[in-house]
Amino acid sequence: MRTIDDQLSRVFTALADPTRRAILTRLTEGDASVTTLAEPFDMSQPAISKHLKVLENAGLISRTRAATSRLSHLEATPLKEAVVWMESYRRFWDESFDKLDAALADYRGEQTTR
């Protein structure tokens, strides 16, 4: 199995799973315990803990102890770094769509002049 050694790859790997994305969405409301995070899912707490470990490894959450609970906290900075990386591709697609729009307009102009 290939080791993921860069931060951006770990972030995208973590975001690839819908359960982990749902956990991150829940954490936007505030810190939560494993029990709380497991509630909406049909899976065991150990399975949720494995998802949390992936999120923690990606730097997307931090975990602290509070009495007998272990709380997870959203760490959004790695998400910002992923958005910055994707931004260059958004510009590429915007430019490509602008070129396509221009080509379609030229084509439509030719069709109406015939």
Rosetta constraint file for C-alpha pairs under 8 A:
AtomPair CA 4 CA 9 HARMONIC 6.38 0.50
AtomPair CA 4 CA 10 HARMONIC 6.28 0.50
AtomPair CA 5 CA 9 HARMONIC 7.43 0.50
AtomPair CA 5 CA 10 HARMONIC 7.47 0.50
AtomPair CA 6 CA 10 HARMONIC 6.47 0.50
AtomPair CA 7 CA 11 HARMONIC 6.25 0.50
AtomPair CA 7 CA 58 HARMONIC 6.41 0.50
AtomPair CA 7 CA 59 HARMONIC 7.90 0.50
AtomPair CA 7 CA 78 HARMONIC 7.83 0.50
AtomPair CA 8 CA 12 HARMONIC 6.30 0.50
AtomPair CA 8 CA 78 HARMONIC 7.61 0.50
AtomPair CA 8 CA 81 HARMONIC 7.58 0.50
AtomPair CA 8 CA 82 HARMONIC 6.47 0.50
AtomPair CA 9 CA 13 HARMONIC 6.01 0.50
AtomPair CA 10 CA 14 HARMONIC 6.10 0.50
AtomPair CA 10 CA 57 HARMONIC 7.25 0.50
AtomPair CA 10 CA 58 HARMONIC 4.83 0.50
AtomPair CA 11 CA 15 HARMONIC 6.17 0.50
AtomPair CA 11 CA 55 HARMONIC 7.74 0.50
AtomPair CA 11 CA 58 HARMONIC 5.04 0.50
AtomPair CA 11 CA 59 HARMONIC 7.51 0.50
AtomPair CA 11 CA 60 HARMONIC 7.28 0.50
AtomPair CA 11 CA 78 HARMONIC 6.92 0.50
AtomPair CA 11 CA 79 HARMONIC 7.39 0.50
AtomPair CA 11 CA 82 HARMONIC 7.46 0.50
AtomPair CA 12 CA 16 HARMONIC 6.05 0.50
AtomPair CA 12 CA 82 HARMONIC 7.83 0.50
AtomPair CA 13 CA 17 HARMONIC 7.59 0.50
AtomPair CA 14 CA 20 HARMONIC 6.60 0.50
AtomPair CA 14 CA 21 HARMONIC 7.90 0.50
AtomPair CA 14 CA 54 HARMONIC 6.06 0.50
AtomPair CA 14 CA 55 HARMONIC 5.76 0.50
AtomPair CA 14 CA 58 HARMONIC 6.66 0.50
AtomPair CA 15 CA 20 HARMONIC 6.41 0.50
AtomPair CA 15 CA 21 HARMONIC 5.74 0.50
AtomPair CA 16 CA 20 HARMONIC 7.88 0.50
AtomPair CA 16 CA 21 HARMONIC 7.76 0.50
AtomPair CA 17 CA 21 HARMONIC 6.39 0.50
AtomPair CA 18 CA 22 HARMONIC 6.09 0.50
AtomPair CA 19 CA 23 HARMONIC 6.21 0.50
AtomPair CA 19 CA 51 HARMONIC 7.71 0.50
AtomPair CA 20 CA 24 HARMONIC 6.25 0.50
AtomPair CA 20 CA 51 HARMONIC 6.18 0.50
AtomPair CA 20 CA 52 HARMONIC 7.56 0.50
AtomPair CA 20 CA 55 HARMONIC 7.17 0.50
AtomPair CA 21 CA 25 HARMONIC 6.22 0.50
AtomPair CA 22 CA 26 HARMONIC 6.19 0.50
AtomPair CA 23 CA 27 HARMONIC 6.23 0.50
AtomPair CA 23 CA 37 HARMONIC 6.52 0.50
AtomPair CA 24 CA 28 HARMONIC 6.58 0.50
AtomPair CA 24 CA 74 HARMONIC 6.73 0.50
AtomPair CA 25 CA 29 HARMONIC 7.61 0.50
AtomPair CA 26 CA 30 HARMONIC 7.45 0.50
AtomPair CA 26 CA 37 HARMONIC 7.52 0.50
AtomPair CA 27 CA 31 HARMONIC 5.78 0.50
AtomPair CA 27 CA 32 HARMONIC 6.79 0.50
AtomPair CA 27 CA 72 HARMONIC 7.60 0.50
AtomPair CA 27 CA 73 HARMONIC 6.48 0.50
AtomPair CA 27 CA 74 HARMONIC 5.64 0.50
AtomPair CA 28 CA 74 HARMONIC 6.71 0.50
AtomPair CA 30 CA 73 HARMONIC 7.06 0.50
AtomPair CA 30 CA 74 HARMONIC 7.78 0.50
AtomPair CA 31 CA 71 HARMONIC 6.01 0.50
AtomPair CA 31 CA 72 HARMONIC 5.44 0.50
AtomPair CA 31 CA 73 HARMONIC 4.83 0.50
AtomPair CA 31 CA 74 HARMONIC 7.27 0.50
AtomPair CA 32 CA 36 HARMONIC 5.98 0.50
AtomPair CA 32 CA 37 HARMONIC 6.42 0.50
AtomPair CA 32 CA 71 HARMONIC 5.12 0.50
AtomPair CA 32 CA 72 HARMONIC 5.45 0.50
AtomPair CA 32 CA 73 HARMONIC 7.12 0.50
AtomPair CA 33 CA 37 HARMONIC 6.20 0.50
AtomPair CA 33 CA 69 HARMONIC 6.17 0.50
AtomPair CA 33 CA 70 HARMONIC 5.66 0.50
AtomPair CA 33 CA 71 HARMONIC 4.48 0.50
AtomPair CA 33 CA 72 HARMONIC 6.22 0.50
AtomPair CA 34 CA 38 HARMONIC 5.98 0.50
AtomPair CA 34 CA 45 HARMONIC 6.59 0.50
AtomPair CA 34 CA 48 HARMONIC 6.98 0.50
AtomPair CA 34 CA 49 HARMONIC 6.84 0.50
AtomPair CA 34 CA 69 HARMONIC 7.94 0.50
AtomPair CA 34 CA 70 HARMONIC 6.94 0.50
AtomPair CA 34 CA 71 HARMONIC 7.01 0.50
AtomPair CA 34 CA 72 HARMONIC 7.60 0.50
AtomPair CA 35 CA 39 HARMONIC 6.41 0.50
AtomPair CA 35 CA 45 HARMONIC 6.69 0.50
AtomPair CA 37 CA 48 HARMONIC 7.51 0.50
AtomPair CA 38 CA 42 HARMONIC 7.85 0.50
AtomPair CA 38 CA 43 HARMONIC 7.08 0.50
AtomPair CA 38 CA 44 HARMONIC 7.19 0.50
AtomPair CA 38 CA 45 HARMONIC 6.07 0.50
AtomPair CA 38 CA 48 HARMONIC 6.09 0.50
AtomPair CA 43 CA 47 HARMONIC 6.27 0.50
AtomPair CA 43 CA 48 HARMONIC 7.09 0.50
AtomPair CA 44 CA 48 HARMONIC 6.47 0.50
AtomPair CA 45 CA 49 HARMONIC 6.04 0.50
AtomPair CA 46 CA 50 HARMONIC 6.33 0.50
AtomPair CA 47 CA 51 HARMONIC 6.59 0.50
AtomPair CA 48 CA 52 HARMONIC 6.20 0.50
AtomPair CA 49 CA 53 HARMONIC 6.16 0.50
AtomPair CA 50 CA 54 HARMONIC 6.51 0.50
AtomPair CA 51 CA 55 HARMONIC 6.36 0.50
AtomPair CA 52 CA 56 HARMONIC 5.97 0.50
AtomPair CA 52 CA 61 HARMONIC 7.71 0.50
AtomPair CA 53 CA 57 HARMONIC 5.98 0.50
AtomPair CA 54 CA 58 HARMONIC 6.26 0.50
AtomPair CA 55 CA 59 HARMONIC 6.38 0.50
AtomPair CA 55 CA 60 HARMONIC 5.26 0.50
AtomPair CA 55 CA 61 HARMONIC 5.82 0.50
AtomPair CA 56 CA 60 HARMONIC 5.71 0.50
AtomPair CA 56 CA 61 HARMONIC 4.87 0.50
AtomPair CA 56 CA 62 HARMONIC 5.89 0.50
AtomPair CA 56 CA 63 HARMONIC 7.66 0.50
AtomPair CA 58 CA 78 HARMONIC 7.83 0.50
AtomPair CA 59 CA 75 HARMONIC 6.71 0.50
AtomPair CA 59 CA 78 HARMONIC 6.52 0.50
AtomPair CA 60 CA 74 HARMONIC 6.09 0.50
AtomPair CA 60 CA 75 HARMONIC 4.80 0.50
AtomPair CA 60 CA 76 HARMONIC 6.18 0.50
AtomPair CA 60 CA 77 HARMONIC 7.63 0.50
AtomPair CA 60 CA 78 HARMONIC 6.26 0.50
AtomPair CA 60 CA 79 HARMONIC 7.35 0.50
AtomPair CA 61 CA 72 HARMONIC 6.28 0.50
AtomPair CA 61 CA 73 HARMONIC 5.25 0.50
AtomPair CA 61 CA 74 HARMONIC 4.56 0.50
AtomPair CA 61 CA 75 HARMONIC 4.85 0.50
AtomPair CA 61 CA 76 HARMONIC 7.93 0.50
AtomPair CA 62 CA 72 HARMONIC 5.75 0.50
AtomPair CA 62 CA 73 HARMONIC 5.19 0.50
AtomPair CA 62 CA 74 HARMONIC 6.66 0.50
AtomPair CA 62 CA 75 HARMONIC 6.64 0.50
AtomPair CA 63 CA 70 HARMONIC 6.51 0.50
AtomPair CA 63 CA 71 HARMONIC 5.48 0.50
AtomPair CA 63 CA 72 HARMONIC 4.49 0.50
AtomPair CA 63 CA 73 HARMONIC 6.10 0.50
AtomPair CA 64 CA 70 HARMONIC 5.54 0.50
AtomPair CA 64 CA 71 HARMONIC 5.31 0.50
AtomPair CA 64 CA 72 HARMONIC 6.65 0.50
AtomPair CA 65 CA 69 HARMONIC 5.84 0.50
AtomPair CA 65 CA 70 HARMONIC 4.41 0.50
AtomPair CA 65 CA 71 HARMONIC 6.09 0.50
AtomPair CA 66 CA 70 HARMONIC 6.01 0.50
AtomPair CA 66 CA 71 HARMONIC 6.78 0.50
AtomPair CA 76 CA 80 HARMONIC 6.62 0.50
AtomPair CA 77 CA 81 HARMONIC 6.53 0.50
AtomPair CA 78 CA 82 HARMONIC 6.37 0.50
AtomPair CA 79 CA 83 HARMONIC 6.26 0.50
AtomPair CA 80 CA 84 HARMONIC 6.22 0.50
AtomPair CA 81 CA 85 HARMONIC 6.33 0.50
AtomPair CA 82 CA 86 HARMONIC 6.22 0.50
AtomPair CA 83 CA 87 HARMONIC 5.96 0.50
AtomPair CA 84 CA 88 HARMONIC 7.33 0.50
AtomPair CA 85 CA 89 HARMONIC 7.76 0.50
AtomPair CA 86 CA 90 HARMONIC 6.48 0.50
AtomPair CA 87 CA 91 HARMONIC 6.41 0.50
AtomPair CA 88 CA 92 HARMONIC 6.39 0.50
AtomPair CA 89 CA 93 HARMONIC 6.18 0.50
AtomPair CA 90 CA 94 HARMONIC 6.04 0.50
AtomPair CA 91 CA 95 HARMONIC 6.13 0.50
AtomPair CA 92 CA 96 HARMONIC 6.15 0.50
AtomPair CA 93 CA 97 HARMONIC 6.03 0.50
AtomPair CA 94 CA 98 HARMONIC 6.11 0.50
AtomPair CA 95 CA 99 HARMONIC 6.24 0.50
AtomPair CA 96 CA 100 HARMONIC 6.22 0.50
AtomPair CA 97 CA 101 HARMONIC 6.01 0.50
AtomPair CA 98 CA 102 HARMONIC 6.23 0.50
AtomPair CA 99 CA 103 HARMONIC 6.18 0.50
AtomPair CA 100 CA 104 HARMONIC 6.10 0.50
AtomPair CA 101 CA 105 HARMONIC 6.10 0.50
AtomPair CA 102 CA 106 HARMONIC 6.19 0.50
AtomPair CA 103 CA 107 HARMONIC 6.12 0.50
AtomPair CA 104 CA 108 HARMONIC 6.01 0.50
AtomPair CA 105 CA 109 HARMONIC 6.03 0.50
AtomPair CA 106 CA 110 HARMONIC 6.31 0.50
AtomPair CA 107 CA 111 HARMONIC 6.33 0.50
AtomPair CA 108 CA 112 HARMONIC 6.29 0.50
AtomPair CA 109 CA 113 HARMONIC 6.38 0.50
AtomPair CA 110 CA 114 HARMONIC 6.58 0.50
